Amino acid sequence: MDRAIAERLVDDFVSAYNTGNPDLLDRCMAADYRHPNPAVPDRTAFKAVVGRWCHAVADLELTVRDLIVEGDKIVVRMTFSGRHVGEMLGIAPTGRTFSVGLIDIFLVENGLLAQHWDEMDLLGLYRQLGALPEAAVSPTKR
């Protein structure tokens, strides 16, 4: 795959978050897009998730740190940051700022993102939001 195509696809993907406009995903995601998470099996569900993140996080910013293109796959290492202002992941708004790493792997078919796997530093996110039980945050004293 041409690197310029990969960069355009990732730019559209990131812009959907950074502008708060999930409809931008229509420019980069295949109509039959699929994700292994049963909560986000298709493009419509994924767009709804992006909308919820954008609602829950003020000053949301995805920043691309690395972009690797290999065959029909794109691997992107990013930083996800913002201020927690709405419920997300079952956590009530805290007003806290956070910055965590994430890695996304995309399969490209016919010039569009067709499948997607992602990993986010949820432990880091929970820590920064103060959403971990005290025992998980503090070492045990003996």
MODELLER restraints for C-alpha pairs under 7 A, 6 or more apart:
rsr = mdl.restraints
at = mdl.atoms
rsr.add(forms.Gaussian(group=physical.xy_distance, feature=features.Distance(at['CA:1:A'], at['CA:71:A']), mean=5.86, stdev=0.5))
rsr.add(forms.Gaussian(group=physical.xy_distance, feature=features.Distance(at['CA:1:A'], at['CA:72:A']), mean=6.02, stdev=0.5))
rsr.add(forms.Gaussian(group=physical.xy_distance, feature=features.Distance(at['CA:3:A'], at['CA:69:A']), mean=6.53, stdev=0.5))
rsr.add(forms.Gaussian(group=physical.xy_distance, feature=features.Distance(at['CA:6:A'], at['CA:74:A']), mean=6.72, stdev=0.5))
rsr.add(forms.Gaussian(group=physical.xy_distance, feature=features.Distance(at['CA:9:A'], at['CA:28:A']), mean=5.19, stdev=0.5))
rsr.add(forms.Gaussian(group=physical.xy_distance, feature=features.Distance(at['CA:12:A'], at['CA:24:A']), mean=6.22, stdev=0.5))
rsr.add(forms.Gaussian(group=physical.xy_distance, feature=features.Distance(at['CA:12:A'], at['CA:25:A']), mean=6.55, stdev=0.5))
rsr.add(forms.Gaussian(group=physical.xy_distance, feature=features.Distance(at['CA:12:A'], at['CA:27:A']), mean=6.80, stdev=0.5))
rsr.add(forms.Gaussian(group=physical.xy_distance, feature=features.Distance(at['CA:12:A'], at['CA:28:A']), mean=6.08, stdev=0.5))
rsr.add(forms.Gaussian(group=physical.xy_distance, feature=features.Distance(at['CA:13:A'], at['CA:25:A']), mean=5.86, stdev=0.5))
rsr.add(forms.Gaussian(group=physical.xy_distance, feature=features.Distance(at['CA:13:A'], at['CA:28:A']), mean=6.58, stdev=0.5))
rsr.add(forms.Gaussian(group=physical.xy_distance, feature=features.Distance(at['CA:14:A'], at['CA:62:A']), mean=6.13, stdev=0.5))
rsr.add(forms.Gaussian(group=physical.xy_distance, feature=features.Distance(at['CA:16:A'], at['CA:22:A']), mean=4.82, stdev=0.5))
rsr.add(forms.Gaussian(group=physical.xy_distance, feature=features.Distance(at['CA:16:A'], at['CA:23:A']), mean=6.96, stdev=0.5))
rsr.add(forms.Gaussian(group=physical.xy_distance, feature=features.Distance(at['CA:16:A'], at['CA:24:A']), mean=5.17, stdev=0.5))
rsr.add(forms.Gaussian(group=physical.xy_distance, feature=features.Distance(at['CA:16:A'], at['CA:25:A']), mean=6.18, stdev=0.5))
rsr.add(forms.Gaussian(group=physical.xy_distance, feature=features.Distance(at['CA:17:A'], at['CA:50:A']), mean=6.46, stdev=0.5))
rsr.add(forms.Gaussian(group=physical.xy_distance, feature=features.Distance(at['CA:17:A'], at['CA:54:A']), mean=6.47, stdev=0.5))
rsr.add(forms.Gaussian(group=physical.xy_distance, feature=features.Distance(at['CA:17:A'], at['CA:62:A']), mean=6.97, stdev=0.5))
rsr.add(forms.Gaussian(group=physical.xy_distance, feature=features.Distance(at['CA:18:A'], at['CA:60:A']), mean=6.02, stdev=0.5))
rsr.add(forms.Gaussian(group=physical.xy_distance, feature=features.Distance(at['CA:18:A'], at['CA:61:A']), mean=5.26, stdev=0.5))
rsr.add(forms.Gaussian(group=physical.xy_distance, feature=features.Distance(at['CA:18:A'], at['CA:62:A']), mean=6.38, stdev=0.5))
rsr.add(forms.Gaussian(group=physical.xy_distance, feature=features.Distance(at['CA:20:A'], at['CA:51:A']), mean=6.86, stdev=0.5))
rsr.add(forms.Gaussian(group=physical.xy_distance, feature=features.Distance(at['CA:20:A'], at['CA:54:A']), mean=5.47, stdev=0.5))
rsr.add(forms.Gaussian(group=physical.xy_distance, feature=features.Distance(at['CA:22:A'], at['CA:47:A']), mean=5.19, stdev=0.5))
rsr.add(forms.Gaussian(group=physical.xy_distance, feature=features.Distance(at['CA:22:A'], at['CA:50:A']), mean=6.00, stdev=0.5))
rsr.add(forms.Gaussian(group=physical.xy_distance, feature=features.Distance(at['CA:22:A'], at['CA:51:A']), mean=6.09, stdev=0.5))
rsr.add(forms.Gaussian(group=physical.xy_distance, feature=features.Distance(at['CA:28:A'], at['CA:112:A']), mean=5.34, stdev=0.5))
rsr.add(forms.Gaussian(group=physical.xy_distance, feature=features.Distance(at['CA:28:A'], at['CA:113:A']), mean=5.93, stdev=0.5))
rsr.add(forms.Gaussian(group=physical.xy_distance, feature=features.Distance(at['CA:29:A'], at['CA:112:A']), mean=5.29, stdev=0.5))
rsr.add(forms.Gaussian(group=physical.xy_distance, feature=features.Distance(at['CA:29:A'], at['CA:113:A']), mean=4.57, stdev=0.5))
rsr.add(forms.Gaussian(group=physical.xy_distance, feature=features.Distance(at['CA:29:A'], at['CA:114:A']), mean=6.18, stdev=0.5))
rsr.add(forms.Gaussian(group=physical.xy_distance, feature=features.Distance(at['CA:30:A'], at['CA:112:A']), mean=5.33, stdev=0.5))
rsr.add(forms.Gaussian(group=physical.xy_distance, feature=features.Distance(at['CA:30:A'], at['CA:113:A']), mean=5.74, stdev=0.5))
rsr.add(forms.Gaussian(group=physical.xy_distance, feature=features.Distance(at['CA:30:A'], at['CA:114:A']), mean=5.24, stdev=0.5))
rsr.add(forms.Gaussian(group=physical.xy_distance, feature=features.Distance(at['CA:31:A'], at['CA:43:A']), mean=6.67, stdev=0.5))
rsr.add(forms.Gaussian(group=physical.xy_distance, feature=features.Distance(at['CA:32:A'], at['CA:42:A']), mean=6.76, stdev=0.5))
rsr.add(forms.Gaussian(group=physical.xy_distance, feature=features.Distance(at['CA:32:A'], at['CA:114:A']), mean=6.89, stdev=0.5))
rsr.add(forms.Gaussian(group=physical.xy_distance, feature=features.Distance(at['CA:33:A'], at['CA:42:A']), mean=5.35, stdev=0.5))
rsr.add(forms.Gaussian(group=physical.xy_distance, feature=features.Distance(at['CA:33:A'], at['CA:43:A']), mean=5.43, stdev=0.5))
rsr.add(forms.Gaussian(group=physical.xy_distance, feature=features.Distance(at['CA:33:A'], at['CA:113:A']), mean=6.95, stdev=0.5))
rsr.add(forms.Gaussian(group=physical.xy_distance, feature=features.Distance(at['CA:33:A'], at['CA:114:A']), mean=4.53, stdev=0.5))
rsr.add(forms.Gaussian(group=physical.xy_distance, feature=features.Distance(at['CA:33:A'], at['CA:115:A']), mean=5.67, stdev=0.5))
rsr.add(forms.Gaussian(group=physical.xy_distance, feature=features.Distance(at['CA:34:A'], at['CA:41:A']), mean=5.40, stdev=0.5))
rsr.add(forms.Gaussian(group=physical.xy_distance, feature=features.Distance(at['CA:34:A'], at['CA:42:A']), mean=4.91, stdev=0.5))
rsr.add(forms.Gaussian(group=physical.xy_distance, feature=features.Distance(at['CA:34:A'], at['CA:114:A']), mean=6.29, stdev=0.5))
rsr.add(forms.Gaussian(group=physical.xy_distance, feature=features.Distance(at['CA:34:A'], at['CA:115:A']), mean=4.91, stdev=0.5))
rsr.add(forms.Gaussian(group=physical.xy_distance, feature=features.Distance(at['CA:34:A'], at['CA:116:A']), mean=6.86, stdev=0.5))
rsr.add(forms.Gaussian(group=physical.xy_distance, feature=features.Distance(at['CA:35:A'], at['CA:41:A']), mean=5.04, stdev=0.5))
rsr.add(forms.Gaussian(group=physical.xy_distance, feature=features.Distance(at['CA:35:A'], at['CA:42:A']), mean=6.45, stdev=0.5))
rsr.add(forms.Gaussian(group=physical.xy_distance, feature=features.Distance(at['CA:35:A'], at['CA:115:A']), mean=5.70, stdev=0.5))
rsr.add(forms.Gaussian(group=physical.xy_distance, feature=features.Distance(at['CA:35:A'], at['CA:116:A']), mean=5.36, stdev=0.5))
rsr.add(forms.Gaussian(group=physical.xy_distance, feature=features.Distance(at['CA:35:A'], at['CA:117:A']), mean=6.64, stdev=0.5))
rsr.add(forms.Gaussian(group=physical.xy_distance, feature=features.Distance(at['CA:40:A'], at['CA:46:A']), mean=5.29, stdev=0.5))
rsr.add(forms.Gaussian(group=physical.xy_distance, feature=features.Distance(at['CA:54:A'], at['CA:60:A']), mean=6.66, stdev=0.5))
rsr.add(forms.Gaussian(group=physical.xy_distance, feature=features.Distance(at['CA:55:A'], at['CA:86:A']), mean=6.49, stdev=0.5))
rsr.add(forms.Gaussian(group=physical.xy_distance, feature=features.Distance(at['CA:56:A'], at['CA:84:A']), mean=6.01, stdev=0.5))
rsr.add(forms.Gaussian(group=physical.xy_distance, feature=features.Distance(at['CA:56:A'], at['CA:85:A']), mean=5.22, stdev=0.5))
rsr.add(forms.Gaussian(group=physical.xy_distance, feature=features.Distance(at['CA:56:A'], at['CA:86:A']), mean=3.76, stdev=0.5))
rsr.add(forms.Gaussian(group=physical.xy_distance, feature=features.Distance(at['CA:56:A'], at['CA:87:A']), mean=5.81, stdev=0.5))
rsr.add(forms.Gaussian(group=physical.xy_distance, feature=features.Distance(at['CA:56:A'], at['CA:88:A']), mean=6.15, stdev=0.5))
rsr.add(forms.Gaussian(group=physical.xy_distance, feature=features.Distance(at['CA:57:A'], at['CA:82:A']), mean=5.70, stdev=0.5))
rsr.add(forms.Gaussian(group=physical.xy_distance, feature=features.Distance(at['CA:57:A'], at['CA:83:A']), mean=5.27, stdev=0.5))
rsr.add(forms.Gaussian(group=physical.xy_distance, feature=features.Distance(at['CA:57:A'], at['CA:84:A']), mean=4.81, stdev=0.5))
rsr.add(forms.Gaussian(group=physical.xy_distance, feature=features.Distance(at['CA:57:A'], at['CA:85:A']), mean=5.57, stdev=0.5))
rsr.add(forms.Gaussian(group=physical.xy_distance, feature=features.Distance(at['CA:57:A'], at['CA:86:A']), mean=6.57, stdev=0.5))
rsr.add(forms.Gaussian(group=physical.xy_distance, feature=features.Distance(at['CA:58:A'], at['CA:82:A']), mean=5.70, stdev=0.5))
rsr.add(forms.Gaussian(group=physical.xy_distance, feature=features.Distance(at['CA:58:A'], at['CA:83:A']), mean=5.01, stdev=0.5))
rsr.add(forms.Gaussian(group=physical.xy_distance, feature=features.Distance(at['CA:58:A'], at['CA:84:A']), mean=6.49, stdev=0.5))
rsr.add(forms.Gaussian(group=physical.xy_distance, feature=features.Distance(at['CA:58:A'], at['CA:85:A']), mean=6.26, stdev=0.5))
rsr.add(forms.Gaussian(group=physical.xy_distance, feature=features.Distance(at['CA:59:A'], at['CA:82:A']), mean=4.97, stdev=0.5))
rsr.add(forms.Gaussian(group=physical.xy_distance, feature=features.Distance(at['CA:59:A'], at['CA:83:A']), mean=6.33, stdev=0.5))
rsr.add(forms.Gaussian(group=physical.xy_distance, feature=features.Distance(at['CA:60:A'], at['CA:81:A']), mean=5.77, stdev=0.5))
rsr.add(forms.Gaussian(group=physical.xy_distance, feature=features.Distance(at['CA:60:A'], at['CA:82:A']), mean=4.42, stdev=0.5))
rsr.add(forms.Gaussian(group=physical.xy_distance, feature=features.Distance(at['CA:61:A'], at['CA:80:A']), mean=5.84, stdev=0.5))
rsr.add(forms.Gaussian(group=physical.xy_distance, feature=features.Distance(at['CA:61:A'], at['CA:81:A']), mean=5.33, stdev=0.5))
rsr.add(forms.Gaussian(group=physical.xy_distance, feature=features.Distance(at['CA:61:A'], at['CA:82:A']), mean=6.23, stdev=0.5))
rsr.add(forms.Gaussian(group=physical.xy_distance, feature=features.Distance(at['CA:62:A'], at['CA:78:A']), mean=6.42, stdev=0.5))
rsr.add(forms.Gaussian(group=physical.xy_distance, feature=features.Distance(at['CA:62:A'], at['CA:79:A']), mean=5.66, stdev=0.5))
rsr.add(forms.Gaussian(group=physical.xy_distance, feature=features.Distance(at['CA:62:A'], at['CA:80:A']), mean=4.67, stdev=0.5))
rsr.add(forms.Gaussian(group=physical.xy_distance, feature=features.Distance(at['CA:62:A'], at['CA:81:A']), mean=6.61, stdev=0.5))
rsr.add(forms.Gaussian(group=physical.xy_distance, feature=features.Distance(at['CA:63:A'], at['CA:78:A']), mean=5.31, stdev=0.5))
rsr.add(forms.Gaussian(group=physical.xy_distance, feature=features.Distance(at['CA:63:A'], at['CA:79:A']), mean=5.15, stdev=0.5))
rsr.add(forms.Gaussian(group=physical.xy_distance, feature=features.Distance(at['CA:63:A'], at['CA:80:A']), mean=6.62, stdev=0.5))
rsr.add(forms.Gaussian(group=physical.xy_distance, feature=features.Distance(at['CA:64:A'], at['CA:76:A']), mean=6.82, stdev=0.5))
rsr.add(forms.Gaussian(group=physical.xy_distance, feature=features.Distance(at['CA:64:A'], at['CA:77:A']), mean=6.17, stdev=0.5))
rsr.add(forms.Gaussian(group=physical.xy_distance, feature=features.Distance(at['CA:64:A'], at['CA:78:A']), mean=4.47, stdev=0.5))
rsr.add(forms.Gaussian(group=physical.xy_distance, feature=features.Distance(at['CA:64:A'], at['CA:79:A']), mean=6.69, stdev=0.5))
rsr.add(forms.Gaussian(group=physical.xy_distance, feature=features.Distance(at['CA:65:A'], at['CA:77:A']), mean=5.49, stdev=0.5))
rsr.add(forms.Gaussian(group=physical.xy_distance, feature=features.Distance(at['CA:65:A'], at['CA:78:A']), mean=5.16, stdev=0.5))
rsr.add(forms.Gaussian(group=physical.xy_distance, feature=features.Distance(at['CA:66:A'], at['CA:76:A']), mean=5.60, stdev=0.5))
rsr.add(forms.Gaussian(group=physical.xy_distance, feature=features.Distance(at['CA:66:A'], at['CA:77:A']), mean=5.05, stdev=0.5))
rsr.add(forms.Gaussian(group=physical.xy_distance, feature=features.Distance(at['CA:66:A'], at['CA:78:A']), mean=6.99, stdev=0.5))
rsr.add(forms.Gaussian(group=physical.xy_distance, feature=features.Distance(at['CA:67:A'], at['CA:74:A']), mean=6.97, stdev=0.5))
rsr.add(forms.Gaussian(group=physical.xy_distance, feature=features.Distance(at['CA:67:A'], at['CA:75:A']), mean=5.74, stdev=0.5))
rsr.add(forms.Gaussian(group=physical.xy_distance, feature=features.Distance(at['CA:67:A'], at['CA:76:A']), mean=4.59, stdev=0.5))
rsr.add(forms.Gaussian(group=physical.xy_distance, feature=features.Distance(at['CA:67:A'], at['CA:77:A']), mean=6.60, stdev=0.5))
rsr.add(forms.Gaussian(group=physical.xy_distance, feature=features.Distance(at['CA:68:A'], at['CA:74:A']), mean=5.69, stdev=0.5))
rsr.add(forms.Gaussian(group=physical.xy_distance, feature=features.Distance(at['CA:68:A'], at['CA:75:A']), mean=5.04, stdev=0.5))
rsr.add(forms.Gaussian(group=physical.xy_distance, feature=features.Distance(at['CA:68:A'], at['CA:76:A']), mean=6.45, stdev=0.5))
rsr.add(forms.Gaussian(group=physical.xy_distance, feature=features.Distance(at['CA:69:A'], at['CA:75:A']), mean=6.48, stdev=0.5))
rsr.add(forms.Gaussian(group=physical.xy_distance, feature=features.Distance(at['CA:72:A'], at['CA:107:A']), mean=5.89, stdev=0.5))
rsr.add(forms.Gaussian(group=physical.xy_distance, feature=features.Distance(at['CA:72:A'], at['CA:108:A']), mean=5.33, stdev=0.5))
rsr.add(forms.Gaussian(group=physical.xy_distance, feature=features.Distance(at['CA:73:A'], at['CA:105:A']), mean=6.85, stdev=0.5))
rsr.add(forms.Gaussian(group=physical.xy_distance, feature=features.Distance(at['CA:73:A'], at['CA:106:A']), mean=5.51, stdev=0.5))
rsr.add(forms.Gaussian(group=physical.xy_distance, feature=features.Distance(at['CA:73:A'], at['CA:107:A']), mean=4.68, stdev=0.5))
rsr.add(forms.Gaussian(group=physical.xy_distance, feature=features.Distance(at['CA:73:A'], at['CA:108:A']), mean=6.00, stdev=0.5))
rsr.add(forms.Gaussian(group=physical.xy_distance, feature=features.Distance(at['CA:74:A'], at['CA:105:A']), mean=5.68, stdev=0.5))
rsr.add(forms.Gaussian(group=physical.xy_distance, feature=features.Distance(at['CA:74:A'], at['CA:106:A']), mean=5.12, stdev=0.5))
rsr.add(forms.Gaussian(group=physical.xy_distance, feature=features.Distance(at['CA:74:A'], at['CA:107:A']), mean=6.66, stdev=0.5))
rsr.add(forms.Gaussian(group=physical.xy_distance, feature=features.Distance(at['CA:75:A'], at['CA:104:A']), mean=5.81, stdev=0.5))
rsr.add(forms.Gaussian(group=physical.xy_distance, feature=features.Distance(at['CA:75:A'], at['CA:105:A']), mean=4.50, stdev=0.5))
rsr.add(forms.Gaussian(group=physical.xy_distance, feature=features.Distance(at['CA:75:A'], at['CA:106:A']), mean=6.48, stdev=0.5))
rsr.add(forms.Gaussian(group=physical.xy_distance, feature=features.Distance(at['CA:76:A'], at['CA:103:A']), mean=5.65, stdev=0.5))
rsr.add(forms.Gaussian(group=physical.xy_distance, feature=features.Distance(at['CA:76:A'], at['CA:104:A']), mean=5.24, stdev=0.5))
rsr.add(forms.Gaussian(group=physical.xy_distance, feature=features.Distance(at['CA:76:A'], at['CA:105:A']), mean=6.43, stdev=0.5))
rsr.add(forms.Gaussian(group=physical.xy_distance, feature=features.Distance(at['CA:77:A'], at['CA:102:A']), mean=5.91, stdev=0.5))
rsr.add(forms.Gaussian(group=physical.xy_distance, feature=features.Distance(at['CA:77:A'], at['CA:103:A']), mean=4.53, stdev=0.5))
rsr.add(forms.Gaussian(group=physical.xy_distance, feature=features.Distance(at['CA:77:A'], at['CA:104:A']), mean=6.59, stdev=0.5))
rsr.add(forms.Gaussian(group=physical.xy_distance, feature=features.Distance(at['CA:78:A'], at['CA:101:A']), mean=5.80, stdev=0.5))
rsr.add(forms.Gaussian(group=physical.xy_distance, feature=features.Distance(at['CA:78:A'], at['CA:102:A']), mean=5.34, stdev=0.5))
rsr.add(forms.Gaussian(group=physical.xy_distance, feature=features.Distance(at['CA:78:A'], at['CA:103:A']), mean=6.21, stdev=0.5))
rsr.add(forms.Gaussian(group=physical.xy_distance, feature=features.Distance(at['CA:79:A'], at['CA:99:A']), mean=6.52, stdev=0.5))
rsr.add(forms.Gaussian(group=physical.xy_distance, feature=features.Distance(at['CA:79:A'], at['CA:100:A']), mean=5.60, stdev=0.5))
rsr.add(forms.Gaussian(group=physical.xy_distance, feature=features.Distance(at['CA:79:A'], at['CA:101:A']), mean=4.59, stdev=0.5))
rsr.add(forms.Gaussian(group=physical.xy_distance, feature=features.Distance(at['CA:79:A'], at['CA:102:A']), mean=6.18, stdev=0.5))
rsr.add(forms.Gaussian(group=physical.xy_distance, feature=features.Distance(at['CA:80:A'], at['CA:99:A']), mean=5.55, stdev=0.5))
rsr.add(forms.Gaussian(group=physical.xy_distance, feature=features.Distance(at['CA:80:A'], at['CA:100:A']), mean=5.35, stdev=0.5))
rsr.add(forms.Gaussian(group=physical.xy_distance, feature=features.Distance(at['CA:80:A'], at['CA:101:A']), mean=6.14, stdev=0.5))
rsr.add(forms.Gaussian(group=physical.xy_distance, feature=features.Distance(at['CA:81:A'], at['CA:98:A']), mean=5.39, stdev=0.5))
rsr.add(forms.Gaussian(group=physical.xy_distance, feature=features.Distance(at['CA:81:A'], at['CA:99:A']), mean=4.12, stdev=0.5))
rsr.add(forms.Gaussian(group=physical.xy_distance, feature=features.Distance(at['CA:81:A'], at['CA:100:A']), mean=6.41, stdev=0.5))
rsr.add(forms.Gaussian(group=physical.xy_distance, feature=features.Distance(at['CA:82:A'], at['CA:97:A']), mean=5.53, stdev=0.5))
rsr.add(forms.Gaussian(group=physical.xy_distance, feature=features.Distance(at['CA:82:A'], at['CA:98:A']), mean=5.74, stdev=0.5))
rsr.add(forms.Gaussian(group=physical.xy_distance, feature=features.Distance(at['CA:82:A'], at['CA:99:A']), mean=6.79, stdev=0.5))
rsr.add(forms.Gaussian(group=physical.xy_distance, feature=features.Distance(at['CA:83:A'], at['CA:95:A']), mean=5.94, stdev=0.5))
rsr.add(forms.Gaussian(group=physical.xy_distance, feature=features.Distance(at['CA:83:A'], at['CA:96:A']), mean=5.47, stdev=0.5))
rsr.add(forms.Gaussian(group=physical.xy_distance, feature=features.Distance(at['CA:83:A'], at['CA:97:A']), mean=4.11, stdev=0.5))
rsr.add(forms.Gaussian(group=physical.xy_distance, feature=features.Distance(at['CA:83:A'], at['CA:98:A']), mean=6.32, stdev=0.5))
rsr.add(forms.Gaussian(group=physical.xy_distance, feature=features.Distance(at['CA:84:A'], at['CA:93:A']), mean=5.67, stdev=0.5))
rsr.add(forms.Gaussian(group=physical.xy_distance, feature=features.Distance(at['CA:84:A'], at['CA:94:A']), mean=5.80, stdev=0.5))
rsr.add(forms.Gaussian(group=physical.xy_distance, feature=features.Distance(at['CA:84:A'], at['CA:95:A']), mean=4.97, stdev=0.5))
rsr.add(forms.Gaussian(group=physical.xy_distance, feature=features.Distance(at['CA:84:A'], at['CA:96:A']), mean=5.53, stdev=0.5))
rsr.add(forms.Gaussian(group=physical.xy_distance, feature=features.Distance(at['CA:84:A'], at['CA:97:A']), mean=6.23, stdev=0.5))
rsr.add(forms.Gaussian(group=physical.xy_distance, feature=features.Distance(at['CA:85:A'], at['CA:93:A']), mean=4.83, stdev=0.5))
rsr.add(forms.Gaussian(group=physical.xy_distance, feature=features.Distance(at['CA:85:A'], at['CA:94:A']), mean=6.46, stdev=0.5))
rsr.add(forms.Gaussian(group=physical.xy_distance, feature=features.Distance(at['CA:85:A'], at['CA:95:A']), mean=5.33, stdev=0.5))
rsr.add(forms.Gaussian(group=physical.xy_distance, feature=features.Distance(at['CA:86:A'], at['CA:92:A']), mean=6.60, stdev=0.5))
rsr.add(forms.Gaussian(group=physical.xy_distance, feature=features.Distance(at['CA:86:A'], at['CA:93:A']), mean=4.69, stdev=0.5))
rsr.add(forms.Gaussian(group=physical.xy_distance, feature=features.Distance(at['CA:87:A'], at['CA:93:A']), mean=5.24, stdev=0.5))
rsr.add(forms.Gaussian(group=physical.xy_distance, feature=features.Distance(at['CA:94:A'], at['CA:129:A']), mean=6.57, stdev=0.5))
rsr.add(forms.Gaussian(group=physical.xy_distance, feature=features.Distance(at['CA:96:A'], at['CA:129:A']), mean=6.01, stdev=0.5))
rsr.add(forms.Gaussian(group=physical.xy_distance, feature=features.Distance(at['CA:98:A'], at['CA:125:A']), mean=6.66, stdev=0.5))
rsr.add(forms.Gaussian(group=physical.xy_distance, feature=features.Distance(at['CA:98:A'], at['CA:128:A']), mean=5.81, stdev=0.5))
rsr.add(forms.Gaussian(group=physical.xy_distance, feature=features.Distance(at['CA:100:A'], at['CA:121:A']), mean=5.90, stdev=0.5))
rsr.add(forms.Gaussian(group=physical.xy_distance, feature=features.Distance(at['CA:100:A'], at['CA:124:A']), mean=6.37, stdev=0.5))
rsr.add(forms.Gaussian(group=physical.xy_distance, feature=features.Distance(at['CA:100:A'], at['CA:125:A']), mean=6.23, stdev=0.5))
rsr.add(forms.Gaussian(group=physical.xy_distance, feature=features.Distance(at['CA:101:A'], at['CA:120:A']), mean=6.12, stdev=0.5))
rsr.add(forms.Gaussian(group=physical.xy_distance, feature=features.Distance(at['CA:101:A'], at['CA:121:A']), mean=5.70, stdev=0.5))
rsr.add(forms.Gaussian(group=physical.xy_distance, feature=features.Distance(at['CA:102:A'], at['CA:119:A']), mean=5.52, stdev=0.5))
rsr.add(forms.Gaussian(group=physical.xy_distance, feature=features.Distance(at['CA:102:A'], at['CA:120:A']), mean=4.26, stdev=0.5))
rsr.add(forms.Gaussian(group=physical.xy_distance, feature=features.Distance(at['CA:102:A'], at['CA:121:A']), mean=6.19, stdev=0.5))
rsr.add(forms.Gaussian(group=physical.xy_distance, feature=features.Distance(at['CA:103:A'], at['CA:118:A']), mean=5.65, stdev=0.5))
rsr.add(forms.Gaussian(group=physical.xy_distance, feature=features.Distance(at['CA:103:A'], at['CA:119:A']), mean=5.33, stdev=0.5))
rsr.add(forms.Gaussian(group=physical.xy_distance, feature=features.Distance(at['CA:103:A'], at['CA:120:A']), mean=6.60, stdev=0.5))
rsr.add(forms.Gaussian(group=physical.xy_distance, feature=features.Distance(at['CA:104:A'], at['CA:116:A']), mean=6.98, stdev=0.5))
rsr.add(forms.Gaussian(group=physical.xy_distance, feature=features.Distance(at['CA:104:A'], at['CA:117:A']), mean=5.77, stdev=0.5))
rsr.add(forms.Gaussian(group=physical.xy_distance, feature=features.Distance(at['CA:104:A'], at['CA:118:A']), mean=4.33, stdev=0.5))
rsr.add(forms.Gaussian(group=physical.xy_distance, feature=features.Distance(at['CA:104:A'], at['CA:119:A']), mean=6.54, stdev=0.5))
rsr.add(forms.Gaussian(group=physical.xy_distance, feature=features.Distance(at['CA:105:A'], at['CA:116:A']), mean=5.67, stdev=0.5))
rsr.add(forms.Gaussian(group=physical.xy_distance, feature=features.Distance(at['CA:105:A'], at['CA:117:A']), mean=5.18, stdev=0.5))
rsr.add(forms.Gaussian(group=physical.xy_distance, feature=features.Distance(at['CA:105:A'], at['CA:118:A']), mean=6.26, stdev=0.5))
rsr.add(forms.Gaussian(group=physical.xy_distance, feature=features.Distance(at['CA:106:A'], at['CA:113:A']), mean=6.13, stdev=0.5))
rsr.add(forms.Gaussian(group=physical.xy_distance, feature=features.Distance(at['CA:106:A'], at['CA:115:A']), mean=5.68, stdev=0.5))
rsr.add(forms.Gaussian(group=physical.xy_distance, feature=features.Distance(at['CA:106:A'], at['CA:116:A']), mean=4.53, stdev=0.5))
rsr.add(forms.Gaussian(group=physical.xy_distance, feature=features.Distance(at['CA:106:A'], at['CA:117:A']), mean=6.57, stdev=0.5))
rsr.add(forms.Gaussian(group=physical.xy_distance, feature=features.Distance(at['CA:107:A'], at['CA:113:A']), mean=5.92, stdev=0.5))
rsr.add(forms.Gaussian(group=physical.xy_distance, feature=features.Distance(at['CA:107:A'], at['CA:114:A']), mean=5.64, stdev=0.5))
rsr.add(forms.Gaussian(group=physical.xy_distance, feature=features.Distance(at['CA:107:A'], at['CA:115:A']), mean=5.01, stdev=0.5))
rsr.add(forms.Gaussian(group=physical.xy_distance, feature=features.Distance(at['CA:107:A'], at['CA:116:A']), mean=6.32, stdev=0.5))
rsr.add(forms.Gaussian(group=physical.xy_distance, feature=features.Distance(at['CA:108:A'], at['CA:114:A']), mean=5.42, stdev=0.5))
rsr.add(forms.Gaussian(group=physical.xy_distance, feature=features.Distance(at['CA:126:A'], at['CA:132:A']), mean=5.88, stdev=0.5))
